[in-house]
Amino acid sequence: MSRRELSNWDKFKSFFKPRSGIVRWLMIVGGALLCFFILASSVLVYADSQHHGEMFPSTAVLGVDITGMSKEEAITAITEDAVKPLMAPLTIEFRGKQWVLNPAELGLQIDVQKLVDRAYGMGWNNSVVERIFRRAFNQPKDINIGLEYSTSRDVIVQKLNGIAAEITRDVKDASLDFNNQTGVLKMHPSQEGILMDVDASLVAVEQGLVSENRVVQPVVSVTKPATSSDDVKTVIVIDIMGNSLKWYNQDSLVKTYSVATGQPKYPTPLGKYYVIRKEANPVWINPNVEWSKTMPPRIDPGLDNPLGVRALVTSAAGGTVLIHGTANLTPGLYSHGCIRMANSAVMELFDNASVGTPVFIWTSKPVPPPPASQGPVVGPENPGLGAGQTQQPGQ
């Protein structure tokens, strides 16, 4: 019977009873594969549905692996492992002083629920085919959600302004105060200028709030003083009527020497001055004044030199007032304006003084006027300092 002579039902059945054995087997295999695919798909779909509500494989939020967890479990784990440490106190530290801040008071908020929902959606808001494929072939999506947070900047700035008020200070140069009535020397130490940058410190604090390091350094600028305390070393104080020269290290007394100062007619000037030149083994050149008329035109360095073995030139009276040595010191008012010291003493002072050393000259009681027979006060005379072994500033 030909196919045309078969009924429709018989025609349909004939598809399942092919005359060729090869076709029959192909149909059997195809049918088996189709059944297997349908069964496997059903199993995978069922397996996927069984994981519904769980975090997709290879999912992390804030560095916490929450694979396989429910949302509630994930929130708990993230809060405990990642958020709780960030709510620990934050310390601002500057030069040994500390200010402790509470992150909650600074408005630090981390919406863990939102982050977990996002991570869950990135795993499950894909087609079932993609989810089945990834599970079947162990190809996780690697979901990694980073930190998102908010703070109250106004509160942080308010806190930082308070800290800045404690940190900020003006630069101050080292200075010396000398009381001309009592002879008391007071050193005022230098101070660095410090200015805290609140805006830059705000950034540092916000970064610190979400960092494992709970110590933050504020951002500051430091201005160095023009004259630091270390720049002030030797200080010289001369008491005319006390016949003394005191050597100070800043305002700490090191040593006191006996000296001779100017006669009433040639008084040593009072005031604050500086060492402007140093002469080791000075040469004396006759200044051709009354007291030197009988002396030679020049005296080379040596013990017989009127200026001794060392001379410190001060800025007093235009550089005519020296602190110099002498072979035969008699304390009192005997010089023509200079300060005389024993040679051994002036050598010690010379080694510790430098160009720029402050010199305070005062008197503990009034200097008597010159006798009427000597005429009026003249002031310091030219001491006759020649060109010797001059030492420059810093020596």
C-alpha positions as CSV (number, residue, x, y, z in Angstrom):
1,M,0.0,0.0,0.0
2,S,1.4,3.4,-1.0
3,R,1.7,6.3,1.4
4,R,-1.0,8.1,-0.5
5,E,-3.5,5.3,0.3
6,L,-2.9,5.6,4.1
7,S,-5.2,7.5,6.4
8,N,-3.9,10.5,8.2
9,W,-3.5,8.6,11.4
10,D,-1.6,5.9,9.7
11,K,0.6,8.5,8.0
12,F,1.4,10.0,11.4
13,K,2.3,6.6,12.9
14,S,4.5,5.8,9.9
15,F,6.9,8.5,11.1
16,F,7.7,6.4,14.1
17,K,8.0,3.3,12.1
18,P,10.5,4.1,9.5
19,R,11.3,1.5,6.9
20,S,15.0,2.2,7.2
21,G,16.8,0.9,10.3
22,I,19.3,3.7,10.3
23,V,16.6,6.3,10.4
24,R,14.9,4.4,13.1
25,W,18.0,4.5,15.3
26,L,18.6,8.1,14.6
27,M,15.2,8.9,15.8
28,I,15.7,6.8,18.9
29,V,19.0,8.6,19.7
30,G,17.5,12.0,19.0
31,G,14.5,11.3,21.2
32,A,16.8,10.1,24.0
33,L,18.9,13.2,23.8
34,L,15.8,15.3,23.7
35,C,14.5,13.6,26.8
36,F,17.9,14.0,28.5
37,F,18.1,17.7,27.7
38,I,14.6,18.2,29.0
39,L,15.4,16.3,32.2
40,A,18.8,18.0,32.7
41,S,17.2,21.4,32.2
42,S,14.5,20.6,34.6
43,V,17.0,19.5,37.2
44,L,19.2,22.7,36.7
45,V,16.1,24.9,36.8
46,Y,15.0,23.2,40.0
47,A,18.5,23.5,41.4
48,D,18.6,27.2,40.6
49,S,15.2,27.7,42.2
50,Q,16.5,25.9,45.3
51,H,19.2,28.6,45.8
52,H,16.7,31.4,45.4
53,G,17.2,33.9,48.3
54,E,20.9,33.1,48.6
55,M,23.8,35.2,47.5
56,F,25.3,34.1,44.2
57,P,28.6,32.3,44.2
58,S,31.7,34.6,44.5
59,T,29.9,37.6,45.9
60,A,31.6,40.0,48.3
61,V,30.5,43.2,49.9
62,L,33.1,45.5,51.6
63,G,35.6,42.7,51.3
64,V,33.3,40.2,53.2
65,D,32.6,36.9,51.3
66,I,28.8,36.4,51.6
67,T,28.5,33.5,49.0
68,G,25.4,31.4,49.9
69,M,24.2,33.6,52.6
70,S,20.7,35.0,53.0
71,K,20.3,38.7,52.9
72,E,19.9,38.8,56.7
73,E,23.0,36.7,57.2
74,A,25.0,38.8,54.8
75,I,23.9,42.1,56.6
76,T,25.0,40.6,59.9
77,A,28.3,39.4,58.6
78,I,29.1,42.7,56.8
79,T,28.1,44.8,59.8
80,E,30.3,42.7,62.2
81,D,33.3,42.3,60.0
82,A,33.5,45.5,58.0
83,V,31.2,48.2,59.4
84,K,31.8,47.8,63.1
85,P,35.6,48.4,62.9
86,L,34.8,51.7,61.1
87,M,32.6,52.9,63.9
88,A,35.6,52.7,66.3
89,P,36.9,56.1,67.6
90,L,39.1,58.0,65.2
91,T,42.1,59.9,66.7
92,I,43.6,63.1,65.3
93,E,47.2,63.3,66.4
94,F,49.6,66.2,66.2
95,R,53.0,66.5,68.0
96,G,51.9,64.2,70.9
97,K,48.5,65.8,71.4
98,Q,45.4,63.8,70.5
99,W,41.7,64.5,69.8
100,V,39.3,61.5,69.8
101,L,36.3,61.7,67.5
102,N,33.3,59.5,67.5
103,P,32.3,58.5,63.9
104,A,28.7,58.3,64.8
105,E,28.8,61.9,66.0
106,L,30.4,62.8,62.7
107,G,27.4,61.4,60.8
108,L,29.2,58.3,59.4
109,Q,26.5,56.1,57.8
110,I,26.9,53.0,55.7
111,D,23.7,51.5,54.2
112,V,24.5,47.8,54.4
113,Q,21.0,46.8,53.4
114,K,21.3,48.8,50.1
115,L,24.7,47.2,49.4
116,V,23.4,43.7,50.0
117,D,20.4,44.3,47.8
118,R,22.6,45.5,45.0
119,A,24.9,42.5,45.3
120,Y,21.8,40.2,45.3
121,G,20.4,41.8,42.3
122,M,23.6,41.6,40.3
123,G,23.5,37.8,40.8
124,W,19.8,37.1,40.3
125,N,18.6,39.8,37.9
126,N,20.0,37.9,35.0
127,S,18.3,35.4,32.8
128,V,17.7,31.9,34.1
129,V,19.8,30.6,31.2
130,E,22.8,32.6,32.2
131,R,22.4,31.6,35.9
132,I,22.1,27.9,34.9
133,F,25.2,28.2,32.6
134,R,27.3,29.8,35.3
135,R,26.3,27.2,37.9
136,A,26.7,24.3,35.5
137,F,30.1,25.2,34.3
138,N,31.4,26.8,37.6
139,Q,31.7,30.3,36.1
140,P,30.8,32.7,38.9
141,K,30.2,36.3,38.1
142,D,32.7,37.7,40.7
143,I,30.4,40.3,42.3
144,N,32.3,42.8,44.5
145,I,30.5,45.7,46.0
146,G,32.7,48.5,47.4
147,L,32.1,51.0,50.2
148,E,29.5,53.7,50.0
149,Y,29.0,56.1,52.9
150,S,27.9,59.5,54.0
151,T,29.1,61.9,56.7
152,S,28.0,65.2,58.1
153,R,30.6,67.6,56.7
154,D,29.4,70.5,58.8
155,V,29.9,68.6,62.0
156,I,33.4,67.5,60.9
157,V,34.4,71.0,59.9
158,Q,33.1,72.3,63.3
159,K,35.3,69.8,65.1
160,L,38.3,70.6,62.9
161,N,37.9,74.3,63.5
162,G,38.1,73.7,67.2
163,I,41.3,71.6,66.8
164,A,42.7,74.3,64.5
165,A,42.2,76.9,67.2
166,E,44.4,74.8,69.5
167,I,47.1,74.0,66.9
168,T,47.4,77.3,65.0
169,R,50.0,79.8,66.3
170,D,52.0,82.7,65.0
171,V,55.7,82.4,64.2
172,K,58.0,84.1,66.8
173,D,61.6,84.9,66.5
174,A,63.9,84.3,69.4
175,S,64.5,87.5,71.4
176,L,66.3,88.9,74.4
177,D,64.9,91.3,77.0
178,F,67.3,93.2,79.2
179,N,66.2,95.2,82.2
180,N,68.4,98.3,82.4
181,Q,67.3,98.9,86.0
182,T,68.0,95.5,87.4
183,G,70.4,94.0,84.9
184,V,68.2,90.9,84.5
185,L,68.5,89.1,81.1
186,K,65.5,87.2,79.8
187,M,65.5,84.9,76.8
188,H,62.2,84.5,74.8
189,P,62.5,81.3,72.8
190,S,61.6,81.1,69.1
191,Q,58.3,79.5,68.0
192,E,57.4,77.9,64.7
193,G,54.3,79.3,63.0
194,I,51.7,76.6,62.5
195,L,48.6,76.9,60.3
196,M,46.1,74.1,60.0
197,D,44.5,73.6,56.6
198,V,40.9,72.7,57.6
199,D,39.7,71.8,54.1
200,A,42.7,69.4,53.5
201,S,42.3,68.0,57.0
202,L,38.6,67.4,56.2
203,V,39.6,65.1,53.3
204,A,42.1,63.3,55.5
205,V,39.5,62.7,58.2
206,E,36.9,61.4,55.8
207,Q,39.4,59.0,54.4
208,G,40.4,58.0,57.9
209,L,36.8,57.3,58.9
210,V,36.7,54.5,56.3
211,S,40.2,53.2,56.9
212,E,41.6,50.5,59.2
213,N,44.2,53.1,60.4
214,R,42.3,55.0,63.1
215,V,44.9,57.7,63.5
216,V,44.9,60.8,61.3
217,Q,47.4,63.6,61.0
218,P,46.0,67.0,60.3
219,V,47.3,68.9,57.3
220,V,49.4,71.8,58.6
221,S,51.9,74.3,57.2
222,V,54.9,75.2,59.3
223,T,56.8,78.5,59.1
224,K,60.3,78.6,60.5
225,P,61.3,81.6,62.6
226,A,63.9,84.0,61.0
227,T,65.9,83.7,64.3
228,S,65.6,80.5,66.1
229,S,66.6,79.8,69.7
230,D,69.6,77.9,68.5
231,D,70.8,81.1,66.8
232,V,71.1,82.8,70.1
233,K,74.1,81.5,72.0
234,T,76.7,83.8,73.7
235,V,75.3,87.0,75.2
236,I,77.5,89.6,76.9
237,V,76.3,91.9,79.7
238,I,78.6,94.6,81.0
239,D,77.9,96.5,84.2
240,I,80.0,99.6,84.2
241,M,79.9,100.5,87.9
242,G,79.9,96.9,88.8
243,N,83.2,96.4,87.0
244,S,81.9,93.2,85.5
245,L,81.4,91.4,82.3
246,K,79.0,88.5,82.4
247,W,79.0,85.8,79.7
248,Y,75.6,84.1,79.2
249,N,74.5,81.1,77.2
250,Q,71.2,82.6,76.1
251,D,70.0,83.7,79.6
252,S,72.0,81.2,81.7
253,L,75.0,82.7,83.3
254,V,78.2,80.9,82.3
255,K,81.0,83.1,83.8
256,T,81.7,86.6,85.3
257,Y,84.9,88.5,84.6
258,S,86.3,91.7,86.1
259,V,86.7,94.5,83.7
260,A,87.7,98.2,83.4
261,T,85.5,100.6,81.5
262,G,85.6,104.2,80.4
263,Q,86.6,107.1,82.6
264,P,83.9,109.6,83.4
265,K,85.3,111.9,80.7
266,Y,85.4,109.0,78.2
267,P,82.4,107.0,79.3
268,T,81.5,103.6,77.8
269,P,78.1,104.2,76.2
270,L,75.0,102.4,77.6
271,G,72.7,100.4,75.4
272,K,72.3,97.3,73.3
273,Y,75.0,96.6,70.7
274,Y,76.5,93.7,68.8
275,V,79.9,92.3,68.0
276,I,80.7,93.4,64.5
277,R,84.3,92.2,64.1
278,K,86.8,89.9,65.7
279,E,90.6,90.5,65.7
280,A,93.0,87.9,66.9
281,N,96.4,89.3,67.8
282,P,95.5,92.8,66.9
283,V,97.9,95.5,65.5
284,W,97.7,98.8,67.3
285,I,98.1,102.0,65.2
286,N,98.7,105.2,67.1
287,P,95.4,107.2,66.9
288,N,97.3,110.4,67.7
289,V,95.2,111.5,70.6
290,E,96.3,113.1,73.8
291,W,97.0,109.8,75.7
292,S,99.0,108.3,72.8
293,K,101.3,111.2,71.9
294,T,104.3,109.7,73.5
295,M,103.7,106.2,72.1
296,P,105.2,104.7,68.9
297,P,103.3,104.9,65.6
298,R,102.6,101.1,65.6
299,I,102.8,98.2,68.0
300,D,102.6,94.7,66.5
301,P,100.8,91.8,68.2
302,G,102.1,90.7,71.5
303,L,101.7,91.1,75.3
304,D,102.8,94.7,75.1
305,N,100.1,95.6,72.6
306,P,97.6,98.1,74.2
307,L,94.8,96.0,72.8
308,G,96.1,92.8,74.3
309,V,96.0,89.5,72.5
310,R,92.3,89.6,71.3
311,A,89.8,92.3,70.4
312,L,86.0,92.2,69.9
313,V,84.8,95.2,68.0
314,T,81.3,96.3,69.1
315,S,78.8,98.5,67.2
316,A,78.9,101.1,70.1
317,A,80.0,104.6,69.1
318,G,80.5,103.7,65.5
319,G,82.8,100.7,66.2
320,T,85.2,102.6,68.5
321,V,84.3,100.6,71.6
322,L,86.2,97.4,71.9
323,I,86.2,94.5,74.3
324,H,90.0,93.8,74.4
325,G,92.7,92.3,76.5
326,T,95.4,93.9,78.6
327,A,98.5,92.6,80.4
328,N,97.8,94.6,83.5
329,L,94.1,94.8,84.4
330,T,92.9,97.2,87.0
331,P,89.1,97.0,87.4
332,G,87.3,100.3,87.5
333,L,86.8,103.4,85.3
334,Y,90.2,103.7,83.6
335,S,89.8,103.3,79.8
336,H,89.0,105.7,77.1
337,G,85.6,104.0,76.4
338,C,86.7,100.4,75.7
339,I,86.1,97.4,78.0
340,R,89.4,95.9,79.1
341,M,89.7,92.3,80.2
342,A,92.7,90.2,81.4
343,N,94.3,88.5,78.4
344,S,93.4,85.1,79.6
345,A,89.8,86.1,80.1
346,V,89.4,87.8,76.7
347,M,90.8,84.8,74.9
348,E,88.1,82.6,76.5
349,L,85.4,85.0,75.7
350,F,86.8,85.5,72.1
351,D,86.5,81.8,71.4
352,N,82.8,81.7,72.4
353,A,81.7,85.0,70.9
354,S,80.9,85.5,67.2
355,V,80.0,88.3,64.9
356,G,76.4,89.2,65.8
357,T,76.8,88.3,69.5
358,P,74.5,90.8,71.5
359,V,76.3,93.1,74.0
360,F,74.2,94.8,76.7
361,I,76.0,97.7,78.5
362,W,74.3,99.0,81.6
363,T,75.3,100.4,85.0
364,S,74.1,99.3,88.4
365,K,74.5,102.8,89.8
366,P,75.1,106.2,88.2
367,V,78.5,106.9,86.6
368,P,80.0,109.9,88.3
369,P,80.7,113.0,86.2
370,P,84.3,113.9,85.3
371,P,86.2,116.3,87.5
372,A,85.6,119.9,86.6
373,S,89.3,120.2,85.8
374,Q,88.9,117.7,83.0
375,G,86.2,119.6,81.2
376,P,83.0,118.2,79.7
377,V,82.4,114.6,78.7
378,V,84.0,113.7,75.4
379,G,83.0,110.1,74.8
380,P,84.9,107.1,73.6
381,E,88.1,107.8,71.7
382,N,89.6,106.0,68.7
383,P,91.3,102.9,70.3
384,G,93.8,102.5,67.4
385,L,92.8,99.1,66.1
386,G,94.8,98.3,63.0
387,A,94.2,95.6,60.4
388,G,95.1,92.3,62.1
389,Q,93.8,88.8,61.7
390,T,90.2,89.7,61.2
391,Q,87.6,86.9,61.7
392,Q,84.4,87.1,59.6
393,P,80.8,86.4,60.7
394,G,80.3,82.8,61.9
395,Q,83.9,82.4,63.1
